[in-house]
Amino acid sequence: MEYDDDLYRDVIIDHYSSPRNKHVMEDYHKHEGGVNRSCGDEIDIFVKLDGNVISDISFSGVGCSISQASASMLTEAVKGKSLEDAEKVIGKFKSMLLENANPDFSNDNPDLEVLQGVKQYPVRIKCALLSWNTLEQIIKDSK
Ligand code: ZN
């Protein structure tokens, strides 16, 4: 996808102002918190598992628009996926931000592709990755 600055901004604002799956889950199976001190972002991820499948996921947190929008997109991308498939999405997302890859997210959450715009602002990459690293920790602990 061609980088589009307006689309990038619109998608971030949409997820920041109307976050998906943003609430504290009471009956979770797994929880992990993450902090990005360089920006002051805080994210908590809550996961409910049905066997090996992420049957429900939510987040709570405070921080910049990129950290919160990225967490919102993450929850949409992995909800209903197995832990292995969620791990693959995390790998694709990290390769997009850290290795210049151009992955296809059409089966995950197409909104994710606009986050490659974050690469224009290298200090914000940590903001975008915070929730993803937090979920990755949950998956590692679940194995
Ligand atoms: Zn941030």
Backbone and ligand atoms as CSV (ligand in chain L), in Angstrom:
chain,resi,resn,atom,element,x,y,z
A,1,MET,N,N,0.832,-1.184,0.000
A,1,MET,CA,C,0.000,0.000,0.000
A,1,MET,C,C,0.875,1.245,0.000
A,2,GLU,N,N,0.504,2.208,-0.794
A,2,GLU,CA,C,1.223,3.474,-0.806
A,2,GLU,C,C,0.977,4.219,0.504
A,3,TYR,N,N,2.017,4.836,0.982
A,3,TYR,CA,C,1.865,5.604,2.211
A,3,TYR,C,C,1.030,6.848,1.945
A,4,ASP,N,N,0.057,7.066,2.790
A,4,ASP,CA,C,-0.857,8.193,2.623
A,4,ASP,C,C,-0.984,8.892,3.974
A,5,ASP,N,N,-0.449,10.097,4.063
A,5,ASP,CA,C,-0.384,10.807,5.337
A,5,ASP,C,C,-1.771,11.096,5.909
A,6,ASP,N,N,-2.733,11.442,5.048
A,6,ASP,CA,C,-4.082,11.756,5.531
A,6,ASP,C,C,-4.764,10.507,6.066
A,7,LEU,N,N,-4.596,9.401,5.330
A,7,LEU,CA,C,-5.206,8.147,5.770
A,7,LEU,C,C,-4.599,7.713,7.103
A,8,TYR,N,N,-3.291,7.827,7.203
A,8,TYR,CA,C,-2.593,7.515,8.454
A,8,TYR,C,C,-3.220,8.279,9.613
A,9,ARG,N,N,-3.359,9.588,9.423
A,9,ARG,CA,C,-3.895,10.428,10.495
A,9,ARG,C,C,-5.344,10.054,10.805
A,10,ASP,N,N,-6.145,9.839,9.763
A,10,ASP,CA,C,-7.562,9.520,9.977
A,10,ASP,C,C,-7.735,8.221,10.749
A,11,VAL,N,N,-6.961,7.206,10.387
A,11,VAL,CA,C,-7.117,5.898,11.037
A,11,VAL,C,C,-6.665,5.978,12.488
A,12,ILE,N,N,-5.553,6.687,12.744
A,12,ILE,CA,C,-5.086,6.840,14.130
A,12,ILE,C,C,-6.136,7.579,14.963
A,13,ILE,N,N,-6.671,8.662,14.411
A,13,ILE,CA,C,-7.660,9.445,15.164
A,13,ILE,C,C,-8.911,8.614,15.415
A,14,ASP,N,N,-9.323,7.841,14.414
A,14,ASP,CA,C,-10.520,7.007,14.570
A,14,ASP,C,C,-10.341,6.017,15.716
A,15,HIS,N,N,-9.202,5.312,15.730
A,15,HIS,CA,C,-8.990,4.313,16.789
A,15,HIS,C,C,-8.716,4.970,18.141
A,16,TYR,N,N,-8.126,6.162,18.121
A,16,TYR,CA,C,-7.838,6.853,19.384
A,16,TYR,C,C,-9.128,7.395,19.999
A,17,SER,N,N,-9.997,7.956,19.172
A,17,SER,CA,C,-11.209,8.567,19.719
A,17,SER,C,C,-12.319,7.545,19.941
A,18,SER,N,N,-12.302,6.447,19.192
A,18,SER,CA,C,-13.295,5.371,19.375
A,18,SER,C,C,-12.577,4.037,19.506
A,19,PRO,N,N,-11.824,3.856,20.588
A,19,PRO,CA,C,-11.015,2.634,20.697
A,19,PRO,C,C,-11.876,1.367,20.739
A,20,ARG,N,N,-11.395,0.333,20.072
A,20,ARG,CA,C,-12.094,-0.949,20.069
A,20,ARG,C,C,-11.577,-1.794,21.247
A,21,ASN,N,N,-12.488,-2.468,21.896
A,21,ASN,CA,C,-12.115,-3.423,22.967
A,21,ASN,C,C,-11.322,-2.754,24.087
A,22,LYS,N,N,-11.645,-1.493,24.388
A,22,LYS,CA,C,-10.935,-0.817,25.469
A,22,LYS,C,C,-11.774,-0.850,26.740
A,23,HIS,N,N,-11.431,-1.764,27.620
A,23,HIS,CA,C,-12.068,-1.851,28.933
A,23,HIS,C,C,-11.239,-2.812,29.770
A,24,VAL,N,N,-11.371,-2.675,31.066
A,24,VAL,CA,C,-10.708,-3.621,31.965
A,24,VAL,C,C,-11.560,-4.883,32.009
A,25,MET,N,N,-10.941,-6.021,31.702
A,25,MET,CA,C,-11.671,-7.290,31.720
A,25,MET,C,C,-11.578,-7.877,33.126
A,26,GLU,N,N,-12.701,-8.324,33.641
A,26,GLU,CA,C,-12.708,-8.873,35.004
A,26,GLU,C,C,-12.335,-10.355,35.027
A,27,ASP,N,N,-12.836,-11.105,34.050
A,27,ASP,CA,C,-12.683,-12.567,34.099
A,27,ASP,C,C,-11.655,-13.043,33.069
A,28,TYR,N,N,-10.526,-12.360,33.039
A,28,TYR,CA,C,-9.481,-12.734,32.079
A,28,TYR,C,C,-8.708,-13.966,32.553
A,29,HIS,N,N,-8.035,-14.603,31.609
A,29,HIS,CA,C,-7.118,-15.700,31.949
A,29,HIS,C,C,-5.682,-15.212,32.031
A,30,LYS,N,N,-5.344,-14.248,31.179
A,30,LYS,CA,C,-3.966,-13.741,31.144
A,30,LYS,C,C,-3.996,-12.218,31.152
A,31,HIS,N,N,-3.071,-11.655,31.862
A,31,HIS,CA,C,-2.951,-10.200,31.897
A,31,HIS,C,C,-1.469,-9.838,31.928
A,32,GLU,N,N,-1.148,-8.753,31.234
A,32,GLU,CA,C,0.233,-8.269,31.275
A,32,GLU,C,C,0.185,-6.749,31.080
A,33,GLY,N,N,1.064,-6.066,31.772
A,33,GLY,CA,C,1.149,-4.622,31.618
A,33,GLY,C,C,2.450,-4.241,30.940
A,34,GLY,N,N,2.421,-3.147,30.212
A,34,GLY,CA,C,3.620,-2.651,29.557
A,34,GLY,C,C,3.720,-1.143,29.685
A,35,VAL,N,N,4.961,-0.662,29.768
A,35,VAL,CA,C,5.194,0.773,29.911
A,35,VAL,C,C,6.250,1.199,28.894
A,36,ASN,N,N,6.000,2.329,28.255
A,36,ASN,CA,C,7.001,2.938,27.374
A,36,ASN,C,C,7.431,4.250,28.029
A,37,ARG,N,N,8.528,4.178,28.770
A,37,ARG,CA,C,8.909,5.336,29.586
A,37,ARG,C,C,9.304,6.533,28.739
A,38,SER,N,N,9.816,6.297,27.534
A,38,SER,CA,C,10.283,7.427,26.728
A,38,SER,C,C,9.137,8.350,26.334
A,39,CYS,N,N,7.906,7.828,26.390
A,39,CYS,CA,C,6.758,8.658,25.990
A,39,CYS,C,C,5.728,8.768,27.115
A,40,GLY,N,N,5.794,7.843,28.082
A,40,GLY,CA,C,4.805,7.853,29.158
A,40,GLY,C,C,3.573,7.024,28.847
A,41,ASP,N,N,3.676,6.106,27.871
A,41,ASP,CA,C,2.536,5.260,27.502
A,41,ASP,C,C,2.434,4.073,28.456
A,42,GLU,N,N,1.213,3.747,28.841
A,42,GLU,CA,C,0.954,2.568,29.667
A,42,GLU,C,C,-0.169,1.767,29.028
A,43,ILE,N,N,0.051,0.451,28.949
A,43,ILE,CA,C,-0.951,-0.430,28.345
A,43,ILE,C,C,-1.105,-1.668,29.222
A,44,ASP,N,N,-2.340,-2.057,29.460
A,44,ASP,CA,C,-2.633,-3.351,30.071
A,44,ASP,C,C,-3.423,-4.164,29.061
A,45,ILE,N,N,-3.021,-5.416,28.876
A,45,ILE,CA,C,-3.716,-6.303,27.939
A,45,ILE,C,C,-4.351,-7.439,28.738
A,46,PHE,N,N,-5.595,-7.733,28.437
A,46,PHE,CA,C,-6.331,-8.815,29.089
A,46,PHE,C,C,-6.765,-9.809,28.010
A,47,VAL,N,N,-6.545,-11.089,28.291
A,47,VAL,CA,C,-6.855,-12.111,27.294
A,47,VAL,C,C,-7.689,-13.210,27.936
A,48,LYS,N,N,-8.724,-13.625,27.226
A,48,LYS,CA,C,-9.493,-14.798,27.606
A,48,LYS,C,C,-9.201,-15.879,26.574
A,49,LEU,N,N,-8.877,-17.058,27.061
A,49,LEU,CA,C,-8.512,-18.146,26.157
A,49,LEU,C,C,-9.584,-19.233,26.156
A,50,ASP,N,N,-9.851,-19.743,24.969
A,50,ASP,CA,C,-10.689,-20.928,24.821
A,50,ASP,C,C,-9.780,-21.986,24.226
A,51,GLY,N,N,-9.192,-22.816,25.085
A,51,GLY,CA,C,-8.140,-23.715,24.610
A,51,GLY,C,C,-6.959,-22.891,24.163
A,52,ASN,N,N,-6.684,-22.959,22.870
A,52,ASN,CA,C,-5.535,-22.276,22.289
A,52,ASN,C,C,-5.928,-20.988,21.560
A,53,VAL,N,N,-7.202,-20.630,21.670
A,53,VAL,CA,C,-7.721,-19.514,20.879
A,53,VAL,C,C,-7.993,-18.305,21.775
A,54,ILE,N,N,-7.609,-17.131,21.283
A,54,ILE,CA,C,-7.901,-15.878,21.984
A,54,ILE,C,C,-9.380,-15.574,21.751
A,55,SER,N,N,-10.225,-16.014,22.675
A,55,SER,CA,C,-11.667,-15.832,22.467
A,55,SER,C,C,-12.084,-14.397,22.773
A,56,ASP,N,N,-11.329,-13.721,23.636
A,56,ASP,CA,C,-11.623,-12.312,23.890
A,56,ASP,C,C,-10.333,-11.620,24.303
A,57,ILE,N,N,-10.229,-10.347,23.939
A,57,ILE,CA,C,-9.054,-9.558,24.300
A,57,ILE,C,C,-9.496,-8.118,24.493
A,58,SER,N,N,-8.935,-7.489,25.507
A,58,SER,CA,C,-9.220,-6.072,25.710
A,58,SER,C,C,-7.963,-5.385,26.205
A,59,PHE,N,N,-8.014,-4.056,26.182
A,59,PHE,CA,C,-6.878,-3.306,26.717
A,59,PHE,C,C,-7.381,-2.115,27.503
A,60,SER,N,N,-6.543,-1.639,28.383
A,60,SER,CA,C,-6.778,-0.353,29.016
A,60,SER,C,C,-5.444,0.363,29.041
A,61,GLY,N,N,-5.481,1.667,29.200
A,61,GLY,CA,C,-4.213,2.369,29.226
A,61,GLY,C,C,-4.361,3.851,29.016
A,62,VAL,N,N,-3.240,4.505,29.172
A,62,VAL,CA,C,-3.156,5.935,28.902
A,62,VAL,C,C,-1.895,6.169,28.091
A,63,GLY,N,N,-1.898,7.238,27.319
A,63,GLY,CA,C,-0.704,7.543,26.551
A,63,GLY,C,C,-1.047,8.246,25.260
A,64,CYS,N,N,-0.054,8.325,24.401
A,64,CYS,CA,C,-0.221,9.080,23.164
A,64,CYS,C,C,-1.174,8.364,22.215
A,65,SER,N,N,-1.604,9.093,21.205
A,65,SER,CA,C,-2.585,8.554,20.261
A,65,SER,C,C,-2.061,7.313,19.548
A,66,ILE,N,N,-0.772,7.279,19.240
A,66,ILE,CA,C,-0.242,6.122,18.506
A,66,ILE,C,C,-0.267,4.873,19.374
A,67,SER,N,N,0.131,4.994,20.636
A,67,SER,CA,C,0.139,3.820,21.513
A,67,SER,C,C,-1.271,3.274,21.710
A,68,GLN,N,N,-2.232,4.177,21.873
A,68,GLN,CA,C,-3.603,3.733,22.155
A,68,GLN,C,C,-4.278,3.222,20.881
A,69,ALA,N,N,-4.054,3.885,19.763
A,69,ALA,CA,C,-4.650,3.441,18.498
A,69,ALA,C,C,-4.072,2.093,18.079
A,70,SER,N,N,-2.775,1.913,18.289
A,70,SER,CA,C,-2.138,0.656,17.915
A,70,SER,C,C,-2.697,-0.492,18.748
A,71,ALA,N,N,-2.938,-0.249,20.043
A,71,ALA,CA,C,-3.520,-1.286,20.905
A,71,ALA,C,C,-4.930,-1.640,20.449
A,72,SER,N,N,-5.694,-0.627,20.069
A,72,SER,CA,C,-7.049,-0.860,19.568
A,72,SER,C,C,-7.016,-1.742,18.317
A,73,MET,N,N,-6.114,-1.417,17.396
A,73,MET,CA,C,-5.994,-2.213,16.161
A,73,MET,C,C,-5.518,-3.628,16.461
A,74,LEU,N,N,-4.611,-3.738,17.415
A,74,LEU,CA,C,-4.101,-5.065,17.796
A,74,LEU,C,C,-5.241,-5.972,18.263
A,75,THR,N,N,-6.103,-5.444,19.123
A,75,THR,CA,C,-7.163,-6.308,19.651
A,75,THR,C,C,-8.065,-6.794,18.529
A,76,GLU,N,N,-8.360,-5.919,17.564
A,76,GLU,CA,C,-9.197,-6.340,16.438
A,76,GLU,C,C,-8.503,-7.386,15.581
A,77,ALA,N,N,-7.170,-7.261,15.485
A,77,ALA,CA,C,-6.427,-8.144,14.580
A,77,ALA,C,C,-6.307,-9.571,15.120
A,78,VAL,N,N,-6.263,-9.732,16.435
A,78,VAL,CA,C,-5.960,-11.079,16.971
A,78,VAL,C,C,-7.158,-11.751,17.640
A,79,LYS,N,N,-8.237,-11.036,17.832
A,79,LYS,CA,C,-9.408,-11.633,18.477
A,79,LYS,C,C,-9.916,-12.793,17.636
A,80,GLY,N,N,-10.084,-13.958,18.264
A,80,GLY,CA,C,-10.553,-15.135,17.547
A,80,GLY,C,C,-9.449,-15.954,16.916
A,81,LYS,N,N,-8.220,-15.493,17.013
A,81,LYS,CA,C,-7.096,-16.234,16.425
A,81,LYS,C,C,-6.465,-17.154,17.472
A,82,SER,N,N,-5.816,-18.206,16.987
A,82,SER,CA,C,-5.041,-19.054,17.878
A,82,SER,C,C,-3.805,-18.283,18.328
A,83,LEU,N,N,-3.200,-18.744,19.407
A,83,LEU,CA,C,-1.983,-18.085,19.895
A,83,LEU,C,C,-0.900,-18.099,18.821
A,84,GLU,N,N,-0.811,-19.202,18.072
A,84,GLU,CA,C,0.207,-19.280,17.019
A,84,GLU,C,C,-0.054,-18.262,15.917
A,85,ASP,N,N,-1.320,-18.150,15.521
A,85,ASP,CA,C,-1.636,-17.186,14.460
A,85,ASP,C,C,-1.462,-15.749,14.954
A,86,ALA,N,N,-1.786,-15.511,16.218
A,86,ALA,CA,C,-1.579,-14.174,16.782
A,86,ALA,C,C,-0.092,-13.837,16.779
A,87,GLU,N,N,0.709,-14.826,17.085
A,87,GLU,CA,C,2.159,-14.619,17.094
A,87,GLU,C,C,2.658,-14.259,15.690
A,88,LYS,N,N,2.049,-14.878,14.667
A,88,LYS,CA,C,2.442,-14.553,13.289
A,88,LYS,C,C,2.095,-13.112,12.946
A,89,VAL,N,N,0.926,-12.649,13.412
A,89,VAL,CA,C,0.541,-11.260,13.141
A,89,VAL,C,C,1.519,-10.309,13.839
A,90,ILE,N,N,1.895,-10.651,15.067
A,90,ILE,CA,C,2.869,-9.830,15.798
A,90,ILE,C,C,4.182,-9.775,15.015
A,91,GLY,N,N,4.604,-10.926,14.494
A,91,GLY,CA,C,5.844,-10.973,13.722
A,91,GLY,C,C,5.775,-10.095,12.482
A,92,LYS,N,N,4.611,-10.137,11.801
A,92,LYS,CA,C,4.442,-9.313,10.598
A,92,LYS,C,C,4.474,-7.835,10.957
A,93,PHE,N,N,3.802,-7.496,12.047
A,93,PHE,CA,C,3.732,-6.089,12.450
A,93,PHE,C,C,5.124,-5.559,12.798
A,94,LYS,N,N,5.876,-6.383,13.539
A,94,LYS,CA,C,7.226,-5.950,13.913
A,94,LYS,C,C,8.126,-5.833,12.682
A,95,SER,N,N,7.954,-6.746,11.740
A,95,SER,CA,C,8.797,-6.675,10.540
A,95,SER,C,C,8.466,-5.428,9.724
A,96,MET,N,N,7.217,-4.990,9.796
A,96,MET,CA,C,6.840,-3.771,9.071
A,96,MET,C,C,7.513,-2.544,9.691
A,97,LEU,N,N,7.543,-2.502,11.024
A,97,LEU,CA,C,8.075,-1.303,11.678
A,97,LEU,C,C,9.587,-1.340,11.861
A,98,LEU,N,N,10.142,-2.541,11.948
A,98,LEU,CA,C,11.566,-2.644,12.284
A,98,LEU,C,C,12.440,-3.080,11.119
A,99,GLU,N,N,11.825,-3.694,10.088
A,99,GLU,CA,C,12.650,-4.271,9.016
A,99,GLU,C,C,12.209,-3.829,7.628
A,100,ASN,N,N,11.400,-2.803,7.526
A,100,ASN,CA,C,10.988,-2.311,6.222
A,100,ASN,C,C,10.175,-3.300,5.403
A,101,ALA,N,N,9.617,-4.321,6.051
A,101,ALA,CA,C,8.764,-5.257,5.322
A,101,ALA,C,C,7.435,-4.573,4.995
A,102,ASN,N,N,6.716,-5.141,4.038
A,102,ASN,CA,C,5.428,-4.577,3.638
A,102,ASN,C,C,4.377,-5.681,3.667
A,103,PRO,N,N,4.041,-6.147,4.878
A,103,PRO,CA,C,3.189,-7.332,4.990
A,103,PRO,C,C,1.729,-7.065,4.616
A,104,ASP,N,N,1.034,-8.150,4.363
A,104,ASP,CA,C,-0.385,-8.103,3.997
A,104,ASP,C,C,-1.215,-8.391,5.253
A,105,PHE,N,N,-2.011,-7.419,5.666
A,105,PHE,CA,C,-2.840,-7.586,6.855
A,105,PHE,C,C,-4.319,-7.739,6.503
A,106,SER,N,N,-4.609,-8.078,5.242
A,106,SER,CA,C,-6.014,-8.087,4.825
A,106,SER,C,C,-6.836,-9.125,5.585
A,107,ASN,N,N,-6.187,-10.197,6.085
A,107,ASN,CA,C,-6.928,-11.196,6.857
A,107,ASN,C,C,-6.836,-10.938,8.365
A,108,ASP,N,N,-6.178,-9.859,8.757
A,108,ASP,CA,C,-6.003,-9.565,10.177
A,108,ASP,C,C,-6.775,-8.296,10.542
A,109,ASN,N,N,-6.295,-7.186,10.034
A,109,ASN,CA,C,-6.959,-5.899,10.211
A,109,ASN,C,C,-6.274,-4.932,9.255
A,110,PRO,N,N,-6.921,-4.632,8.131
A,110,PRO,CA,C,-6.272,-3.809,7.102
A,110,PRO,C,C,-5.807,-2.451,7.630
A,111,ASP,N,N,-6.432,-1.961,8.704
A,111,ASP,CA,C,-6.005,-0.678,9.271
A,111,ASP,C,C,-4.537,-0.698,9.665
A,112,LEU,N,N,-4.034,-1.889,9.985
A,112,LEU,CA,C,-2.648,-1.974,10.465
A,112,LEU,C,C,-1.656,-1.448,9.438
A,113,GLU,N,N,-2.003,-1.570,8.162
A,113,GLU,CA,C,-1.040,-1.182,7.126
A,113,GLU,C,C,-0.702,0.303,7.204
A,114,VAL,N,N,-1.647,1.127,7.661
A,114,VAL,CA,C,-1.343,2.560,7.706
A,114,VAL,C,C,-0.326,2.885,8.799
A,115,LEU,N,N,-0.172,1.969,9.761
A,115,LEU,CA,C,0.782,2.256,10.844
A,115,LEU,C,C,2.226,2.250,10.353
A,116,GLN,N,N,2.438,1.808,9.109
A,116,GLN,CA,C,3.808,1.939,8.602
A,116,GLN,C,C,4.197,3.413,8.509
A,117,GLY,N,N,3.207,4.305,8.554
A,117,GLY,CA,C,3.499,5.731,8.600
A,117,GLY,C,C,4.282,6.137,9.835
A,118,VAL,N,N,4.196,5.314,10.877
A,118,VAL,CA,C,4.934,5.613,12.113
A,118,VAL,C,C,6.443,5.654,11.851
A,119,LYS,N,N,6.865,4.922,10.812
A,119,LYS,CA,C,8.313,4.876,10.540
A,119,LYS,C,C,8.886,6.243,10.200
A,120,GLN,N,N,8.000,7.153,9.783
A,120,GLN,CA,C,8.456,8.527,9.535
A,120,GLN,C,C,8.886,9.234,10.808
A,121,TYR,N,N,8.411,8.703,11.940
A,121,TYR,CA,C,8.685,9.329,13.236
A,121,TYR,C,C,9.307,8.276,14.147
A,122,PRO,N,N,10.621,8.026,13.974
A,122,PRO,CA,C,11.242,6.869,14.642
A,122,PRO,C,C,11.039,6.815,16.151
A,123,VAL,N,N,10.921,7.969,16.820
A,123,VAL,CA,C,10.734,7.904,18.270
A,123,VAL,C,C,9.376,7.324,18.634
A,124,ARG,N,N,8.461,7.279,17.670
A,124,ARG,CA,C,7.115,6.765,17.971
A,124,ARG,C,C,6.994,5.270,17.729
A,125,ILE,N,N,8.035,4.654,17.185
A,125,ILE,CA,C,7.949,3.213,16.911
A,125,ILE,C,C,7.714,2.442,18.214
A,126,LYS,N,N,8.380,2.873,19.291
A,126,LYS,CA,C,8.166,2.218,20.589
A,126,LYS,C,C,6.723,2.353,21.051
A,127,CYS,N,N,6.111,3.482,20.743
A,127,CYS,CA,C,4.705,3.701,21.105
A,127,CYS,C,C,3.822,2.677,20.385
A,128,ALA,N,N,4.081,2.516,19.083
A,128,ALA,CA,C,3.267,1.606,18.280
A,128,ALA,C,C,3.478,0.151,18.699
A,129,LEU,N,N,4.692,-0.170,19.163
A,129,LEU,CA,C,5.012,-1.570,19.479
A,129,LEU,C,C,4.614,-1.981,20.892
A,130,LEU,N,N,4.311,-1.012,21.756
A,130,LEU,CA,C,4.113,-1.332,23.172
A,130,LEU,C,C,3.081,-2.437,23.397
A,131,SER,N,N,1.891,-2.282,22.849
A,131,SER,CA,C,0.845,-3.283,23.090
A,131,SER,C,C,1.212,-4.622,22.466
A,132,TRP,N,N,1.922,-4.573,21.339
A,132,TRP,CA,C,2.308,-5.800,20.635
A,132,TRP,C,C,3.335,-6.589,21.442
A,133,ASN,N,N,4.310,-5.871,22.008
A,133,ASN,CA,C,5.291,-6.544,22.863
A,133,ASN,C,C,4.628,-7.114,24.113
A,134,THR,N,N,3.608,-6.406,24.614
A,134,THR,CA,C,2.907,-6.867,25.813
A,134,THR,C,C,2.135,-8.151,25.508
A,135,LEU,N,N,1.448,-8.189,24.365
A,135,LEU,CA,C,0.739,-9.423,23.992
A,135,LEU,C,C,1.738,-10.550,23.721
A,136,GLU,N,N,2.857,-10.221,23.123
A,136,GLU,CA,C,3.863,-11.257,22.845
A,136,GLU,C,C,4.324,-11.914,24.147
A,137,GLN,N,N,4.454,-11.109,25.195
A,137,GLN,CA,C,4.851,-11.653,26.491
A,137,GLN,C,C,3.781,-12.612,27.023
A,138,ILE,N,N,2.518,-12.237,26.856
A,138,ILE,CA,C,1.424,-13.109,27.293
A,138,ILE,C,C,1.499,-14.441,26.553
A,139,ILE,N,N,1.737,-14.386,25.251
A,139,ILE,CA,C,1.789,-15.621,24.452
A,139,ILE,C,C,2.954,-16.492,24.900
A,140,LYS,N,N,4.102,-15.870,25.139
A,140,LYS,CA,C,5.259,-16.642,25.605
A,140,LYS,C,C,4.943,-17.321,26.931
A,141,ASP,N,N,4.281,-16.590,27.821
A,141,ASP,CA,C,3.964,-17.145,29.146
A,141,ASP,C,C,2.884,-18.215,29.062
A,142,SER,N,N,2.152,-18.265,27.954
A,142,SER,CA,C,1.058,-19.220,27.819
A,142,SER,C,C,1.530,-20.550,27.247
A,143,LYS,N,N,2.792,-20.616,26.823
A,143,LYS,CA,C,3.285,-21.840,26.185
A,143,LYS,C,C,3.848,-22.814,27.210
L,1,ZN,ZN,ZN,3.712,7.260,22.870
